[in-house]
Amino acid sequence: MFKLPLEEGKLPVFVFPQSLSFYLDDSITHKQVLTLYNPYDFSIRFKVLGTSPQKYSVDHTEGTVKSKCCVDM
């Protein structure tokens, strides 16, 4: 099995959807849900960083995802 080299303390996780699109003239797109899934047998901590925090807000910017669970943001 091929394994990617990992930096210490960092693991790949699953995020759905893989991308978000916002349209200025369509207010329905202004609020979207991003799901973070932890496939591992142990809890993981997460932190959400953004490039334009003055333009976007995230309800849960950091926290813990229990083993085999997911978190919606």
Summary of the structure (lengths in Angstrom):
residues: 73
radius of gyration: 14.6
end to end distance: 32.4
largest distance: 46.8
contacts: 110
relative contact order: 0.25
helix: 5%
strand: 23%
